[in-house]
Every structure is written in structure tokens, then in C-alpha cells.
Amino acid sequence: MKIRCLCVFSSSSNHLPEEFRKDAVALADRMVEEKISLVYGGGSVGLMGILADRILAGGGKAIGVIPPFLCTKELAHEGLTRMIVTKSMHARKMEMSRRADAFAVLPGGFGTMDEFFEILTWKQLGLHSRPIVVSNTLGWFDPILSFCRSSVKSGTVSPRNLDLFEVFPSAARAMDALLRRRVPVRAPARLSRT
């Protein structure tokens, strides 16, 4: 099955290294080239905004998913192909997941980590089997990898669970890996929409 829609979790901060911005642009260009739609948190700022703007400028599709209270905090993008407003943060993640054939994590903060760990946990629980890739630009993900490895050593995380996601030095390399693999057909979501 081909990847038609990629869910991307990333930063809403505008105070980021230039290398992070370049990585988002490179991912956007590859997505347009491969005709892969974006589904993301719906913001117009930070890496989220850069990614959506670049995809739209290239003629691609960008779908935003956002709860009402974040429309002003994350400055909801007004030029998207489609904007879906959800009742809650949980419903937001459910909707993004429902639409995605795969997940990519770009540099981000607590919100990005929340999204990453939730989608990772859902995969661990067998609620989906779709690929999860991480762009470790400038080594920003190294501390999380260290935490994961130390969790395996302590016995709180099974070694096999580290195979549930893949880490690459850039978003372009992560996209290359996604395009080389066969993506499993999506099973119906088994999570409640509360």
C-alpha cells in the first residue's frame, strides 16, 4: 500500500535552529514530489507552519486538525486544504491518526513528545501497525533515545518495543525509508473518541 497521507508531529515554536527549518522544507518538498498529503496539528507557526506553507505552495494538500482553544495559541492556519476542528486534544490525535498511513516526528517540544509517545503506545498495544519515523536533526532526539535505552536496561520497557519506531539523521532520510517499505493496510480504529 502506498503512503497517501503522512501525519507529522513537530514544533510550533519560531525560535528554532535553521537546520530544523531546512529539514521541514526538505520533507515538504519530498511529500509534494511523491503526492503525499499532510495531516498535522493545524498551526501556522514554527515547523508546522513551514511544512504546511511549503506543501501548499508546491500544489500539495495539507489537512489541519485542531481544537478550538488552540486556534489562537497556535495561530490556526487559514489557508489549508481542509481544517478539522475537534472537541479535545484526544479527539485531535484520534483524527490525525485515523487519516494517516504513517507518522513522522520532527523536532519539537512537549506537545510533539506527547503525540509521539501516544502514537507509539497505541502501536505497542496493537491498535495500529503503521510506521513511525523520527528525524533526529542535530541530535535533538538523542536524549529521548538515551531514555528509551535506559528504560530497557531497567526493565520498564521491553527491548522489542524499541523496534516500533525508527530514527534517522534527517527528515529526507526518514522519508526515503518510508517510501522503500510496504505500509500495512490500516485496521479500523479501536480507540474511543472521547
C-alpha positions in Angstrom: 0.0 0.0 0.0 1.3 3.4 -0.9 1.6 6.2 1.6 -1.1 8.7 0.7 -1.2 10.7 3.9 1.6 11.3 6.3 0.9 12.6 9.9 3.7 14.9 11.0 4.3 15.9 14.6 6.5 19.0 15.0 7.2 22.2 16.8 5.0 25.3 16.9 8.0 27.5 18.0 9.5 30.1 15.7 12.8 30.1 17.8 14.5 27.2 16.2 17.8 26.4 14.5 17.9 27.0 10.8 18.8 23.3 10.3 15.4 22.4 11.7 13.7 24.7 9.2 15.7 23.2 6.3 14.7 19.7 7.4 11.0 20.7 7.3 11.3 22.2 3.9 13.1 19.1 2.6 10.3 16.9 3.9 7.6 19.1 2.4 9.4 19.0 -1.0 9.5 15.2 -0.9 5.9 15.0 0.1 4.8 17.2 -2.8 7.0 15.2 -5.2 5.5 11.9 -4.1 2.0 13.3 -3.9 1.7 12.6 -0.2 -0.8 14.7 1.7 0.0 16.2 5.1 -2.1 15.8 8.2 -0.9 17.7 11.2 -1.9 19.9 14.1 -3.2 22.8 12.0 -0.8 25.6 13.2 0.6 28.4 11.0 3.8 28.9 13.1 7.0 27.0 13.7 7.9 23.9 11.8 4.2 23.1 11.5 3.6 26.4 9.5 6.8 26.0 7.4 5.8 22.4 6.4 2.2 23.3 5.6 3.1 26.5 3.7 5.7 24.7 1.6 3.4 21.8 0.7 0.6 24.2 -0.3 3.0 26.4 -2.3 4.0 23.2 -4.2 0.5 22.3 -5.0 0.1 19.6 -2.3 -2.6 19.0 0.2 -2.4 19.9 3.9 -5.1 19.0 6.4 -5.1 20.6 9.8 -6.7 19.2 13.0 -7.1 21.5 15.9 -9.3 22.0 19.0 -10.9 25.5 19.3 -8.8 26.6 22.3 -5.6 26.2 20.2 -6.8 28.2 17.3 -5.4 31.4 18.8 -2.4 29.8 20.8 -1.0 28.0 17.7 -2.5 30.5 15.3 -4.6 28.2 13.2 -3.5 28.1 9.6 -6.2 29.8 7.4 -5.1 28.6 4.0 -5.2 24.8 4.4 -6.8 22.4 2.0 -9.1 21.5 5.0 -9.3 22.4 8.6 -10.9 20.0 11.1 -11.9 21.4 14.5 -12.1 18.8 17.2 -13.7 18.9 20.7 -10.5 17.9 22.6 -6.8 17.2 22.3 -7.5 13.5 22.5 -10.0 13.8 19.6 -7.4 15.7 17.7 -4.8 12.9 18.0 -7.5 10.4 17.1 -8.5 12.3 13.9 -4.9 12.7 12.8 -4.2 9.0 13.4 -7.3 8.0 11.6 -6.2 9.8 8.4 -2.5 8.7 8.4 -0.8 5.9 6.6 2.4 6.6 8.5 3.8 9.0 11.2 6.9 11.3 11.1 8.3 13.1 14.1 10.3 16.3 13.5 12.0 18.4 16.3 9.5 19.7 18.8 8.8 20.2 22.4 6.4 18.7 25.0 3.4 18.6 22.6 5.4 16.8 20.0 6.7 14.3 22.5 3.1 13.8 23.8 2.0 12.9 20.3 5.0 10.7 19.6 4.6 8.7 22.8 0.8 8.3 22.4 1.1 7.0 18.9 4.0 4.8 20.0 1.9 3.4 22.9 -1.0 2.7 20.5 1.3 0.8 18.3 2.7 -1.1 21.3 -0.8 -2.1 22.3 -1.6 -3.3 18.8 -4.1 -0.5 18.0 -2.2 0.2 14.7 0.8 -1.2 12.8 1.8 1.8 10.8 5.4 3.0 10.5 6.7 5.7 12.9 9.9 7.6 11.8 11.8 10.2 13.7 14.0 12.9 12.2 17.0 13.3 14.6 18.2 16.6 13.2 21.2 18.0 15.1 20.8 15.1 17.5 17.7 16.7 19.2 16.2 13.2 19.8 19.4 11.8 21.4 18.2 12.4 25.0 14.9 10.6 24.2 16.8 7.6 22.7 19.0 7.5 25.8 15.9 7.5 28.0 14.4 4.6 25.9 17.6 2.6 26.1 18.0 3.1 29.9 14.3 2.1 30.3 15.2 -1.2 28.6 18.1 -1.7 30.9 15.9 -1.0 33.9 13.3 -3.5 32.6 10.5 -0.9 32.3 10.5 -1.2 28.5 10.7 -4.4 26.5 13.7 -4.4 24.1 11.3 -5.3 21.2 9.4 -2.1 21.8 12.4 -0.1 20.6 11.7 -1.6 17.1 8.3 0.1 17.0 9.9 3.3 15.6 13.0 4.2 13.5 15.3 7.1 13.9 17.1 8.8 11.0 19.6 11.8 10.8 17.2 13.9 8.7 13.6 14.0 7.5 14.7 13.3 4.0 16.3 10.0 5.1 13.2 9.2 7.1 11.0 9.7 4.0 13.4 7.5 2.0 12.8 4.7 4.5 9.1 5.1 4.4 9.0 5.0 0.6 11.0 1.8 0.5 8.8 -0.1 2.8 5.3 -1.6 2.3 2.9 0.2 4.6 0.3 -2.2 6.2 -3.4 -1.6 5.4 -5.0 0.4 8.1 -7.1 -1.6 10.5 -10.3 0.1 11.9 -9.5 2.3 14.9 -10.4 0.6 18.2 -10.0 3.7 20.3 -12.9 5.7 21.7 -13.4 9.2 20.5 -13.9 10.9 23.9 
